[in-house]
Amino acid sequence: SPSKMHDLRKRMKYFWYQVDLLQPIFPGPMKAYASTLETIGENLGVYHDLQVLQEFLAGSTIISDARVNEALQEACLAKKSMLLYNIWPMADIAYSEEPAAMVNRLASYWKVYAHSKPE
């Protein structure tokens, strides 16, 4: 549903902010992970914008030609489908690790990072 997609977008954005902040503990992999999360968030943002446009078109008479209105709505739907096709595999990978396992892995990175800093 549109509201669940919007919630996923918010959660993905929060997750991206957290991973982005942790980049220094393991720069290469964390940067790649943050980049993936950012891409997912951006695609979810476009999805949301298309959903809003579809809802606007459905309830508006601003476009008087019904065929044009319908074509625009179909274009929105097609683009949203394409976005989902690309979003789901990346989101599955981003959330493939159990939270406790991820926290433990990041904690181990933090320990190495903290011990590698000169006093």
Helices and strands as residue ranges (DSSP letters): H 2-21, G 23-25, H 27-58, H 66-94, H 99-116
